[in-house]
């Protein structure tokens, strides 16, 4: 598994506007909330994808990626690694090109599936940290 270069990641973040966050919590103490709030504060549109909450960060949550209208620049995943293959298959059915799994989240099967289909795949990286490093 190989991530894009830091320069490529910087370009992705500069060109992106909409981020769907799978596993976004409505609890301000959770990492998914803190990271997504920081990205929202930087001007990104955050779309919570979590069937167990009503909303997060002032945005109504959806149950799945397929419920989101329009294109999504980045799908950012805050779920355990074993869920990535299932999420990758759903990702393949929507209008998005960048699949991003947060720090500590890696799955070779999902990585190969997505790369074979031509997607940009980033795993085991924190989007907030990468944004700060590539500004």
Backbone as CSV, one residue per row, in Angstrom:
resi,resn,N_x,N_y,N_z,CA_x,CA_y,CA_z,C_x,C_y,C_z
1,UNK,0.835,-1.182,0.000,0.000,0.000,0.000,0.880,1.246,0.000
2,UNK,0.550,2.182,-0.882,1.330,3.410,-0.971,0.400,4.609,-1.085
3,UNK,0.593,5.573,-0.211,-0.202,6.795,-0.248,0.372,7.771,-1.262
4,UNK,-0.440,8.698,-1.740,0.084,9.773,-2.583,1.132,10.569,-1.799
5,UNK,1.973,11.303,-2.524,2.983,12.132,-1.870,2.299,13.249,-1.078
6,UNK,3.028,13.848,-0.167,2.475,14.963,0.609,2.043,16.090,-0.325
7,UNK,2.806,16.322,-1.399,2.444,17.362,-2.373,1.117,17.018,-3.057
8,UNK,0.952,15.768,-3.450,-0.307,15.339,-4.074,-1.474,15.482,-3.093
9,UNK,-1.242,15.119,-1.832,-2.281,15.258,-0.810,-2.652,16.730,-0.643
10,UNK,-1.655,17.607,-0.647,-1.916,19.043,-0.551,-2.770,19.540,-1.689
11,UNK,-2.492,19.058,-2.903,-3.286,19.448,-4.073,-4.732,18.965,-3.922
12,UNK,-4.901,17.729,-3.469,-6.246,17.178,-3.253,-7.011,18.058,-2.271
13,UNK,-6.372,18.403,-1.164,-7.051,19.200,-0.140,-7.367,20.610,-0.632
14,UNK,-6.502,21.191,-1.436,-6.744,22.537,-1.964,-7.899,22.546,-2.971
15,UNK,-8.058,21.456,-3.717,-9.090,21.389,-4.754,-10.431,20.895,-4.220
16,UNK,-10.457,20.395,-3.015,-11.661,19.788,-2.455,-12.495,20.791,-1.664
17,UNK,-13.800,20.555,-1.660,-14.747,21.405,-0.924,-15.689,20.593,-0.024
18,UNK,-16.134,19.420,-0.531,-17.124,18.603,0.186,-16.483,17.328,0.702
19,UNK,-16.639,17.087,2.009,-16.092,15.885,2.624,-17.215,15.135,3.326
20,UNK,-17.465,13.920,2.898,-18.408,13.044,3.597,-17.606,12.279,4.642
21,UNK,-18.065,12.307,5.884,-17.323,11.683,6.974,-18.110,10.489,7.514
22,UNK,-17.622,9.295,7.187,-18.269,8.067,7.647,-17.824,7.792,9.075
23,UNK,-18.818,7.640,9.958,-18.526,7.385,11.362,-18.366,8.651,12.186
24,UNK,-18.790,9.793,11.634,-18.718,11.053,12.379,-19.638,10.976,13.595
25,UNK,-19.076,11.261,14.751,-19.839,11.247,16.000,-20.417,12.630,16.291
26,UNK,-21.508,12.653,17.043,-22.059,13.929,17.494,-21.503,14.314,18.872
27,UNK,-20.560,13.541,19.374,-19.929,13.783,20.668,-18.658,14.614,20.468
28,UNK,-18.631,15.844,20.980,-17.465,16.719,20.795,-16.159,16.156,21.363
29,UNK,-16.245,15.124,22.213,-15.042,14.510,22.795,-14.394,13.488,21.856
30,UNK,-15.107,13.066,20.822,-14.596,12.027,19.916,-13.685,12.626,18.851
31,UNK,-12.688,11.855,18.457,-11.727,12.319,17.457,-12.410,12.682,16.146
32,UNK,-13.376,11.881,15.727,-14.052,12.166,14.452,-14.707,13.543,14.481
33,UNK,-15.277,13.919,15.611,-15.915,15.222,15.753,-14.867,16.334,15.713
34,UNK,-13.800,16.172,16.501,-12.773,17.216,16.586,-12.094,17.459,15.231
35,UNK,-11.754,16.383,14.543,-11.102,16.504,13.234,-12.058,17.136,12.222
36,UNK,-13.294,16.677,12.197,-14.275,17.211,11.239,-14.612,18.660,11.535
37,UNK,-14.690,19.025,12.793,-14.937,20.419,13.178,-13.793,21.308,12.699
38,UNK,-12.562,20.845,12.865,-11.407,21.612,12.395,-11.463,21.806,10.883
39,UNK,-11.865,20.774,10.152,-11.957,20.887,8.688,-13.114,21.815,8.308
40,UNK,-14.227,21.731,9.031,-15.361,22.629,8.787,-14.924,24.080,9.036
41,UNK,-14.162,24.290,10.090,-13.666,25.630,10.415,-12.722,26.164,9.333
42,UNK,-12.119,25.280,8.554,-11.237,25.675,7.460,-12.010,25.913,6.157
43,UNK,-13.344,25.779,6.215,-14.163,26.094,5.060,-14.703,24.916,4.277
44,UNK,-14.418,23.695,4.722,-14.938,22.516,4.024,-16.385,22.254,4.430
45,UNK,-17.178,21.789,3.475,-18.531,21.333,3.777,-18.416,19.905,4.296
46,UNK,-18.890,19.667,5.504,-18.820,18.344,6.120,-20.206,17.707,6.075
47,UNK,-20.261,16.473,5.582,-21.516,15.731,5.522,-21.381,14.500,6.431
48,UNK,-22.094,14.479,7.568,-22.015,13.323,8.458,-22.696,12.094,7.841
49,UNK,-21.998,10.962,7.886,-22.569,9.695,7.423,-22.526,8.743,8.617
50,UNK,-23.673,8.645,9.299,-23.753,7.808,10.489,-25.225,7.559,10.791
51,UNK,-25.683,6.304,10.634,-27.106,6.015,10.852,-27.532,6.088,12.319
52,UNK,-26.582,6.237,13.240,-26.939,6.212,14.663,-27.099,7.602,15.277
53,UNK,-26.895,8.663,14.479,-27.068,10.027,15.007,-28.019,10.811,14.104
54,UNK,-28.605,11.872,14.640,-29.483,12.727,13.837,-28.693,13.791,13.093
55,UNK,-27.688,14.358,13.785,-26.884,15.407,13.163,-25.555,15.539,13.893
56,UNK,-24.624,16.225,13.249,-23.332,16.561,13.849,-22.844,17.844,13.198
57,UNK,-22.225,18.697,13.985,-21.671,19.952,13.472,-22.727,20.813,12.776
58,UNK,-23.986,20.693,13.226,-25.058,21.485,12.656,-25.578,20.986,11.324
59,UNK,-25.201,19.757,10.950,-25.605,19.190,9.662,-26.352,17.880,9.912
60,UNK,-27.492,17.702,9.251,-28.262,16.463,9.377,-27.439,15.305,8.819
61,UNK,-27.410,14.211,9.564,-26.653,13.029,9.169,-27.441,12.179,8.175
62,UNK,-26.719,11.509,7.287,-27.315,10.533,6.379,-26.848,9.141,6.810
63,UNK,-27.591,8.120,6.398,-27.270,6.754,6.795,-26.208,6.109,5.930
64,UNK,-26.118,6.557,4.667,-25.139,5.956,3.756,-24.686,6.977,2.720
65,UNK,-23.582,6.683,2.083,-23.041,7.566,1.049,-24.038,7.779,-0.082
66,UNK,-24.826,6.750,-0.376,-25.759,6.822,-1.501,-26.872,7.847,-1.298
67,UNK,-27.069,8.299,-0.061,-28.108,9.294,0.229,-27.646,10.720,-0.069
68,UNK,-26.368,10.903,-0.351,-25.826,12.240,-0.575,-26.035,12.635,-2.035
69,UNK,-26.632,13.801,-2.232,-26.841,14.301,-3.592,-25.588,15.021,-4.069
70,UNK,-25.281,14.868,-5.343,-24.134,15.545,-5.929,-22.829,14.830,-5.650
71,UNK,-21.770,15.404,-6.170,-20.462,14.775,-6.019,-19.866,15.082,-4.652
72,UNK,-18.984,14.206,-4.237,-18.281,14.338,-2.968,-16.793,14.342,-3.303
73,UNK,-16.076,15.343,-2.830,-14.654,15.414,-3.155,-13.829,14.356,-2.418
74,UNK,-14.107,14.184,-1.134,-13.364,13.219,-0.313,-14.353,12.465,0.568
75,UNK,-14.186,11.157,0.647,-14.899,10.356,1.636,-13.869,10.010,2.702
76,UNK,-14.086,10.525,3.907,-13.164,10.359,5.023,-13.765,9.354,5.997
77,UNK,-13.021,8.290,6.306,-13.578,7.174,7.064,-13.006,7.094,8.482
78,UNK,-13.911,7.154,9.446,-13.594,6.945,10.857,-14.273,5.666,11.327
79,UNK,-13.972,4.568,10.716,-14.497,3.260,11.129,-13.306,2.320,11.249
80,UNK,-13.492,1.215,11.921,-12.397,0.248,12.085,-12.018,-0.356,10.739
81,UNK,-10.775,-0.776,10.657,-10.201,-1.280,9.409,-11.015,-2.401,8.771
82,UNK,-11.606,-3.275,9.576,-12.335,-4.414,9.005,-13.583,-3.984,8.240
83,UNK,-14.053,-2.758,8.436,-15.223,-2.271,7.710,-14.872,-1.648,6.357
84,UNK,-13.586,-1.445,6.086,-13.200,-0.751,4.852,-13.622,-1.448,3.562
85,UNK,-13.526,-2.787,3.435,-13.973,-3.394,2.170,-15.436,-3.084,1.842
86,UNK,-16.305,-3.191,2.815,-17.727,-2.891,2.610,-17.907,-1.423,2.228
87,UNK,-17.206,-0.535,2.908,-17.300,0.898,2.610,-16.741,1.187,1.219
88,UNK,-15.674,0.502,0.849,-15.067,0.694,-0.479,-16.051,0.324,-1.587
89,UNK,-16.814,-0.730,-1.390,-17.804,-1.132,-2.399,-18.908,-0.082,-2.535
90,UNK,-19.348,0.485,-1.407,-20.358,1.544,-1.477,-19.761,2.792,-2.149
91,UNK,-18.520,3.114,-1.800,-17.821,4.252,-2.394,-17.783,4.124,-3.921
92,UNK,-17.589,2.919,-4.417,-17.509,2.657,-5.859,-18.821,2.967,-6.577
93,UNK,-19.903,3.107,-5.841,-21.218,3.361,-6.437,-21.621,4.833,-6.415
94,UNK,-20.753,5.702,-5.911,-21.107,7.120,-5.815,-20.151,7.963,-6.659
95,UNK,-20.404,9.267,-6.693,-19.581,10.197,-7.463,-18.520,10.815,-6.547
96,UNK,-17.387,10.124,-6.427,-16.255,10.609,-5.644,-14.993,9.952,-6.174
97,UNK,-13.858,10.615,-5.987,-12.592,10.054,-6.470,-11.571,9.793,-5.383
98,UNK,-11.789,10.353,-4.172,-10.784,10.231,-3.118,-11.370,9.516,-1.902
99,UNK,-10.771,8.383,-1.583,-11.147,7.572,-0.420,-10.053,7.754,0.618
100,UNK,-10.408,8.271,1.786,-9.417,8.606,2.814,-9.772,7.871,4.096
101,UNK,-8.892,6.997,4.565,-9.068,6.297,5.836,-8.152,6.951,6.866
102,UNK,-8.721,7.294,8.002,-8.017,8.054,9.028,-6.833,7.289,9.635
103,UNK,-6.068,7.976,10.431,-4.893,7.439,11.097,-5.232,6.133,11.812
104,UNK,-4.452,5.105,11.563,-4.669,3.805,12.185,-5.661,2.915,11.457
105,UNK,-6.235,3.409,10.355,-7.242,2.640,9.608,-6.643,2.223,8.262
106,UNK,-6.424,0.900,8.097,-5.786,0.363,6.896,-6.420,-0.974,6.562
107,UNK,-6.628,-1.238,5.271,-7.116,-2.539,4.832,-6.637,-2.767,3.406
108,UNK,-5.793,-3.769,3.230,-5.205,-4.065,1.912,-6.265,-4.434,0.879
109,UNK,-7.255,-5.216,1.272,-8.305,-5.635,0.341,-9.042,-4.413,-0.218
110,UNK,-9.427,-3.503,0.658,-10.118,-2.280,0.226,-9.195,-1.437,-0.642
111,UNK,-7.933,-1.333,-0.249,-6.957,-0.551,-1.015,-6.847,-1.078,-2.442
112,UNK,-6.638,-2.394,-2.585,-6.504,-2.991,-3.931,-7.772,-2.796,-4.754
113,UNK,-8.938,-3.034,-4.139,-10.221,-2.878,-4.828,-10.346,-1.465,-5.410
114,UNK,-10.035,-0.472,-4.617,-10.183,0.922,-5.054,-9.122,1.327,-6.072
115,UNK,-7.881,0.918,-5.856,-6.808,1.275,-6.790,-7.044,0.646,-8.164
116,UNK,-7.543,-0.595,-8.192,-7.841,-1.274,-9.463,-8.895,-0.522,-10.265
117,UNK,-9.711,0.275,-9.591,-10.765,1.047,-10.248,-10.349,2.496,-10.507
118,UNK,-9.083,2.805,-10.213,-8.542,4.116,-10.564,-8.756,5.229,-9.556
119,UNK,-9.180,4.890,-8.337,-9.421,5.915,-7.331,-8.126,6.319,-6.623
120,UNK,-8.135,7.522,-6.074,-7.061,7.956,-5.180,-7.392,7.408,-3.803
121,UNK,-6.427,6.726,-3.192,-6.653,6.107,-1.887,-5.574,6.586,-0.919
122,UNK,-6.035,7.083,0.216,-5.146,7.514,1.288,-5.573,6.753,2.537
123,UNK,-4.622,6.077,3.166,-4.932,5.327,4.381,-3.909,5.643,5.463
124,UNK,-4.366,5.518,6.709,-3.494,5.704,7.868,-2.907,7.113,7.927
125,UNK,-3.728,8.100,7.554,-3.320,9.504,7.625,-4.470,10.323,8.205
126,UNK,-4.146,11.297,9.035,-5.154,12.194,9.591,-5.335,13.380,8.652
127,UNK,-6.554,13.594,8.188,-6.830,14.672,7.238,-6.521,16.041,7.851
128,UNK,-6.774,16.200,9.142,-6.494,17.479,9.808,-4.988,17.751,9.834
129,UNK,-4.201,16.748,10.173,-2.741,16.888,10.211,-2.207,17.171,8.816
130,UNK,-2.675,16.424,7.831,-2.203,16.621,6.458,-2.570,18.029,5.968
131,UNK,-3.751,18.500,6.330,-4.158,19.846,5.934,-3.200,20.874,6.525
132,UNK,-2.858,20.719,7.787,-1.944,21.659,8.449,-0.546,21.614,7.823
133,UNK,-0.102,20.412,7.441,1.248,20.250,6.886,1.366,20.735,5.447
134,UNK,0.241,20.827,4.742,0.288,21.155,3.313,-0.252,22.540,3.012
135,UNK,-0.533,23.319,4.020,-1.079,24.672,3.809,-0.101,25.546,3.065
